[in-house]
Amino acid sequence: MARKRRIWYPGAVYHVMSRGNRRGALFRDKSDFISFLEFLAKIQRDYPFQIHAICLMDNHFHLLLETGEDKLSLIMQKLLHLYASDFNYKYHLSGHLFEGRFVSSIIEDDVYFLEVSRYIHLNPVKANMCNKPSEYCYSSYAFYVNNPMNLNMNDPVNWYLYGIVNTDRVLDYFGGDMGRYRAFVEEEISHEDHELHIRKEIKEDELWLPT
């Protein structure tokens, strides 16, 4: 598999989260996750931006997103509208799928950038959905700790994730060493202060985690 050509866009970096209205599910089965990633890939082609980390949970999602020339609000408006329309049509629903406007916090230093990537990749572990972040398939983490050649690229989830996620910037802080990044994410050293700050910034609490 040929290495993707990476293009950098001189924009701002954000931690973005959006969640289901009244804590409702955004994804009911695998086809919903695939549809979301497909829409995300389409919007990325139309309004170029970088995704450094992503995690899709049952009732919310996280993005570590770097904008290009287009504003974050435009990108997210397009994404949420397309997915909500498709979801409501598929399940014969009406009304709001998402809880109002997305939540975002701007990232302006390297330490916070890396801590957000760690926080996003550990989200399913914190929610007790898996024991290790590598076990969760709707996340970019697998591409941070595995060569894509070792992953099942016939799986549409992996295919879309490979196309939209850029691991270069995060891994550059670790000399390109996947093992060092894995240690950073999975080490037992406490990152509690950073995690509390991130949760406050993004307005996330345990009530939004699946039970």
N, C-alpha and C positions, 0 to 999 in steps of 0.2 A: 504494500500500500504506500503510495507516494505521500511524502510529507506535505501538509498543506502550506501554502504561501500565506504568511501572516502580514497583515497591514495594520499599522498603528494609526489611530485617530486622535488628534489632539483635543480631547474633551475632558469633561469632569468624570470622576468615578463615584458611583453611588451604591449603597446597599439598599435594595428595593424589596419590599414585601407586599403582597396582597392576599386577602383571605376571603373565605366564603361568607356570604351574608348570613347572619345569625349562626355563625360557626358551622354552616352547612358544608357538605362535601363539594369540592371543585372537580374531583376526579373519582368516578365510580368504578372504572375498570381500566385495563391497560390501554384500550383504544382511546380513552380520554387523554391519558398522558401523551400518547403518540400525536393526537390531534393538536394538543397544546404546543408540543415541540415543532410540529410542522408549521403552525402559524408563526411561531417565534422565528423559525428559519426564513420564512417568507418575508417577514418584516425586517429582518436583518439584511436581507438582500436589497430591499427597497429603501431602507433608512440605515445605512451602515453604522454598526456599533460593535463593541467587543463584549463578550460575556466571559468573565474570568472564573466564575463559579455559579452553580445552579443546584437547587434542590427543590423538587416538587413533592410536597407532602399531600395528605388526603384533603385537607381543608385550607391550605395556604401554600405559598411558594416563596422562595428567596432567590434573588439574583444579585450577583456582584457585577455591575454593568458599567462600562465606560462609554460615554456618548461620543459621537463624532460631531458632525455639523448640525445634526438635528437635536432638538430638545428632548429631554427625558419624558416630559409630559406627552409629547406627540407619539413617541414610541410606545409608551404604556397605554395610551388611549386606544391606539390601533390594536394592540395585542388583546387587551381586555374586551374590547368590543367584538372583535372577530371570534374569540373563544366563547364568550358568553352567548352570542347569537347562535353559534354552532351547537353548544351544549343544550340550550333551551329548545332548539329545533329537534335535536336528537331525542330528548326525553319528554317532549311535548309539554314544556314548561313556559311560564311567562314571568316577568318581573326581574328583579335584580339578582344576578348570580354573585357578584362581588359586594363586599361591605364598603360601599362608598369609594372614595379615591384611594389609590395605592399609597403606601407609606414609604418614605425614602429618607436616607441620611447621606449627606455628602462625605466623602472620605478624602482627607487632605494630608495624611502622613503614612509612611510605609508600615509602621507597626500596626496601626489600625487596619490598614489594607489586608495584612496577613491575618490578623485576628478575625476579621470578618470572614475571610475564606475558610478559616478553621471552624468558626461558628456555624457557617452554612453547611459544611460537610458533616458536622457532628449533630445536626438537627435531628435526624432519625434515631440516633443513639440516645439523645436526651429524651426523646419521646418514647423510648423503650420499644421501638419498632425493629431494632436489630442490636446485636452486640458490638459489631464493628462497622464503621462507615462503609467499608468495602463491600459489605453484604447488601447494601441498599442500592437498587438498580436505577432509581429515578433521580440520580445525582451525578454530578461531574467527577466525583471522587475517583472512580475507577480509572479515569484517564490521567489522573495525577500519580497513580501508583502502579500502573500497568502500561506496557507498550500496547497500542491499539491492535497490533498483530496478534496479541494473546487474548483478545476479546472477541465475542461473537458479533461480527459486524453484519450478519444477516438479520439480527434483531433490529427492528426499526428504531427502538429507543436508543441503542448504541449508535446507530447510523446517524441519527439526527444530532445526538449529543456531540459526536465527533466533529460534525460539520459546524456547529455553532459555538463550541467552547474553545477558548484560547488559553492554554496552560502556560504559555511562555513567560508571561510577566511574573506570575507567582513563583514558578520554578527558578527563574533567574536569581531570586534572592537566596536560593539554596544551591547555586552553582549548577542548576539543571539536574540535580540529584533527586530522583523520586524517593529514594529511601530516606533522605533527610527530611523531605516534606512529610512523609508518612510519620516519622518520629515526632515531628512538630505537632501534627494533628492528634496522634494517638498516645503521646506521652502522658504519664500520670501526674506531671507537674500541674499545679492548679493555675488556671487562667480565669478564676472567678471574677476578679475585678473587671477584667476586660469584657467578660460575658455579661455581667450586670450592666455595664455601660452600653454595650451593643443592644441589649434587650430594651433598655430605657429609650435609646435613640430610635429604635424601630417599632416601639410600642408593642412588644411581644411579651406574653406571659404564659404560664402553664395552662391557662384556660383554653388556649388555642391549639394545644398539642393534642393529638389523638389519644384516647384512653383505651 
